[in-house]
C-alpha cells in the first residue's frame, strides 16, 4: 500500500473525513460527500508541499481521495443515456480561503465547480496571497475561477440534482467564511467558526463584531433545525475545519458565545501571550478549557470598545 500524508475514514453513510498530516501542524479536516453522479469536497488542505513526512509517496489530495473512492466503487458512474462510464464531477466548497483550506485547490481548478462566499468578493479577488496567508507560509497561492458565489440561506442544487445542502454566510474568522448544513445527515460544516479544544483565531482579517453576529445567527438556525428533528430523536452535529467532527452544535455554539462575551468582559482565562507575525497575541479560554479565542490585541480592543467594555488589556510582550 502506498504511504501518504492523509487518512480516509467514514463520517456518516454518505460522507468521508480526510485529515492531512501536514508540516504546518494544522491537521485540516476535509470532507467528501458522495452522490450518484457528483462528488462534493469541503476544503482542500494545505497542499502537496506540506506533508509532515516528506518521504511519503502520496501527497496529492485529489489523487488520494480518488484512489480511495475508486477502491470503494464510488468514483465513477454509468451515464444512462450513453451507457458510458464517467468520472463523477467535483463540486468544491471552500469554507474560507486561508492557506490550510485552499492549499490543494489548484488540483481541482481546471475541471471542477468551485463555490465560495459571495459576501466579500473583493477579499477573494484582491490580494488573495496576503489575505489567505499563503505568502506568510510560503505556499503557492492557487489560481482558480469561482463558479458560483454563495448567498445566505441558499439551497444548493447542481444541474437539477438536489445536494441537500444549505449555505450560511458566516463572516468573522474571515470575511469569506461560510457554513454548510447537510439536511440528509444533520451535519453542520462550520469551517473555522466553531471547534473545540483549540482557540478560534481572531487574526489579521478577522472581525469580532461580525463574528458574534454570525454565531448568534448560527445558533438560531441550529435551534430551529433541532426543533424539526425532535420527532426523529436526533440533533445537529458539527464537523469543523479542525479537531471537531461530531460535537453537538447547539451546545458548542452556546459555549462559544459565553466564552466570547467573557473574553470581551475580561472574565475569560488568559492562558498565553505571544508575538506572531509582529502582532501581540492574547489567548483566552473558558474554565473548562475546551473553547477559547486567540486574538490580536488590537482586534480585541476594537470589539471591547464597540460593545462598551472598559478594562485594560495586558501590556504587549517582547518578541
Secondary structure, DSSP 8 states (H G I E B T S, - for coil): ---BSEEEEEEETTEEEEEE-BTTS---EEEEEE-SSEEEEE---S-GGGBSSTT-SB--HHHHHHHHHHHTT-SEEE-TTT--EEE-EEEEE-S---HHHHTTGGGGTTTSEEEEESTTHHHHHS-HHHHTTTTTTT--------SEEE-TTEEEEETTEEEEEEEEE--SSSTT-EEEEETTTTEEEEETSS-SSS-EEE-TT--HHHHHHHHHHHHHHHHHHHHHHGGGT---EEEESSS-SSEEHHHHHHHHHHHHHHHHHT-SEEEEEEEETTEEEEEEE-TTSSSEEEEEHHHHHHHHHHTT-----------
